[in-house]
């Protein structure tokens, strides 16, 4: 049993099935359950009349103790201040794990997922299933964005500067992948080997909302100007020059601009909530590609 978010080191109760299972991990001693489930002072180990439900003073030794819920079994326990602080840390993702090893493990998962999606998208393209092809490309963008988020969230823990450069590269690749998705959406990709774009004025919702959302967020985090998006879009469109799209690249770009304008108007009207910035305080220099 791999513990969720790196819980490990004990025979713990599975929250889904209720059975005790051995949890494995890199540093088993770091995740041992802390505190006393019974009404016993964590300082002097003497029995109390009853188990308190909040911070209390031991009548025997005079020390204060706290009540906390530990992550392993969700039991309320009596703990010292030091133990309470350690329990708070145990709730953090990757507690006690070496970040470099953790990154390598996740990279294996991302690489496997990427390979599966790439193969799948190729099969869909052969069979003219452009709607499914477009969905595969979106998921590939999600893989790239997930890797960048993981790295940047742990940037201070990772030892090598190359990780930051890799994260920035992944963010730029994700933008290009989402632009591919927008290209297929605006051309009306379907699963009948056809492209049937909408004849009426395009609206924000005619592109998957998350696509524009992530494009705008990534542009902001990379400090890329909106005007640079035009060149990026045309580079992506050039990859599909031979496709039987009904619209020219100029027509698609015009529709994309309309969708962006619709998005901006909805943000201004607060019809779209501001999303959390997953890349806070990460502003890459402009000379990184």
N, C-alpha and C positions, 0 to 999 in steps of 0.2 A: 504493500500500500504506500504510494507516494503521498505524503501529507499535502493538503492544499496550502499554497504559499509557504512552503518550506517547513511546515510543522513536522517534527521528527524526534526520534530518540526514545520513545516509550511504546508500550502496547496500549494504544488509544482506542477509544470507542469511535467507530465510523458513524458520522452524523446521518448517513442515509440508510444503512442497514442495521445499525445498533450493535454490531459485533466488534469484539476487540481484535485489532490487527496491528502487526508490528510495522511501525513507520520507519522508513529508512532515509538516510541522508548523509551529508558530509561530516557534520559535527554533532553526533547524537547527544553528548552531554549538555550542549547549549540549550536544548529544548526540554529538559526535564521539568515536570510540573512543579511549581513553587507553591508555598503556603500550606496552611492547615485547613483541611475540610472540617475537622472536628473542633469543638470549642476549646482550643488549646492556644495559649499565647505564643506567638512566633518568636518572642524574645527569650522568655524564661522557661517555656515548654510546660507551664503549669496549667491545670484544668480550670476552666472558667465555669461559672454557674450556667450560663447559656451562651449561645453563639450570637454575637452582635451582628447587626445589619449595616452598621456604619462605623466610622472612625471612633475608637474607644480607647480608654486608658486601662491598662492591666492593674487589677487591685493588688496583685502580688509584687510585681517589680516596678510598677509606676510608669512604665514605658507605654507610649501610644502605638497602636497598630491600626492598619487599614483593612478594608474589605474590598476585594477585587475579584473579577471573573476571569479565570485563566483560559487561554485559547484551546488547550488540549482537550478538555472535556466539558467546558462551559460551567464548571463548578465555582461557586463563590467560596473564597478562601480568605483566611486571616493572614496578613502579610506585614512585614516590616516596610518602611519607606523604600529601602533599597530593593526589596523584592517587588514592590509595586512598580518601581521604575523599570525593572527588568521585564516584568510582565507586559508593560506598555510596548517595550521594544519587540517582544515576541510576536506581537500582532503585525509588525511590519513585514512586508513581502521580502523574502530573501534573508530573513534573520539568520545570522551566523554563516551565511554562505559566502564563498569566495566569488566575487563578482565576475572575474574573468572566466572561471569554470562555468558559472551560471549562464554567461553570455554564449559560451561555446555550446552548451547543451541546447539552448534555445535556437541557436543558429542551425543546428541539425534539424530541428522541427521546421523552422522557416524554409530551409533549403528543400526539405522533402515536400512541404506544401507547395512551394513555388514550382518544383519539378512536376508535381501532379497536375497543377493548374495549367502549366505551360503545355503539357501533353494533351490535356483535355481541350484546351482552346484550339489546338491544332486539329483535333478530330472534329470539333464543331465547325471549324472553317472549311474543312474538306466536304462536309455535308450541308453547307449553306445554312447552318443554324446560327445566324448572326446575333440573334437575341441572347442565346446562351453563350456565344463567344464573348459578347460584350460583358456579360455577367462574370465570366472568368477573368477578364482583364480588370474588372473592378476589384475582385478578390485578390488579384495579384498586387494591386495598388495598396490594399489593406495590409498585405504581408510586409510590403516595404515600409509603410507608415508605422506598423507595429514594431519593427526592428529599430527604427529611428527613435520612437518614443521610449523603448526599453533602454537604449544606450544613453540618451540624453537625461533620463530620469536618474541614472546612476553614474553620470559623467565624473563626479568627484571621486567615486570609488574605483573606477577603472584606471589602470596605471598608465596607459599609453595614449598620447594625443591622437594617434591614428583613428581611434574610435570616434572621436568627434568629426573628423573628416569623413569617415564612413557614414555616420549618421546624416550629415549634410547631403552626401551623395544619394543616400536612400530617399531623403525628402524630395530632392529634385526628380529622381526617378518616379516617385509616387505622383508628383504633379503631372509628369508626362503620361503616366498610365491613366490618370483620371481624365486627362484631356482626350485620350483615345476613347474613353467611355462616352464623354460628351459628344465626340465626333459621330459615334454610332447612334447615340440617342437622337441627335438632331437630324440625322439622315433617316430616322425611322426604321432602324434595323429590326427584322423579325426572324422567325424560324422557318420561313418558307422560301429561303434564298432570295429575299426581296428587300428593298429599301423603300419605304413609303413615308416620307417626311410629312409632317402636318402642313396643310395648305394655309392655315390661318397664322396670325402673328404668334410667335413663340412666346411662352411664358416660363418663368422660373421653374414651375412644377413639371414642365415637359422634359426636364433633365432631372435625374434622381437628385433630390435635395442634398443628400450627403456629398455628392460629387462636387457641387459648387462650394458647399461648406468647407470641405477639406482643401480644395484648391485655394480658396481665399485665406484660410488659416495658414497653410504652408507658405504661401507667398509672403504673408506678414512675418512669419517666423524666420524666413530666409532673407527678409528685407529686400524682396524683389518687387519692383514697381509694376502696377497694373499694365502700363504701356509695354513692358517687356513680355507680357503674356501673349501678345499678338504674334511675335516671332516664334515663341515656343509652340503655339498652336499650329502655325504653318509648317513647322518642322515635323510635327506629329502627323499632320495631314499628308505630307510628302511620302510618308511610309506606306500610304494606302492609295497611291496615285492610280494604280490599275483597277481599283474597285469600282463596280458599277453604281456609284452613288448617283442619286438623282439631282443633288445640289452641288454646285461648284464650291470650292474652298472658301471663296469670298462670300458666298451666300450663307454658308454654314457659320462663318465667323460673325457675320452680321446678326444672325440669330443668337449666337452665343453672347454677343454684346448685349442684346435685348434681354437675355436671361439674366445676365449680371446686373443690368439696370433694375430689373424686377426684384432681384435679390436685395440690392441696396435699398430700394424703396421699402421693402418689407422689414429690413433691419431698422431703417429710420423710423418706421411706424411701430416698431417693437412687436411686430407679428412673428418675428424670429428672435428667440432669446439668444443673447450672447453666449457663445460656447466657452467652456473652460479652455484656456490656452495650455495645451499639453507640453509646450516647449518654452515655458516661462524662463526668462533670464538667459535664453540661448539666442544670441544674435551673432551668426557667423560673419566673418569678414567677407567683403565682396570679391576677394581674389580667389575664393575656393570654388572649384567647379564640382 
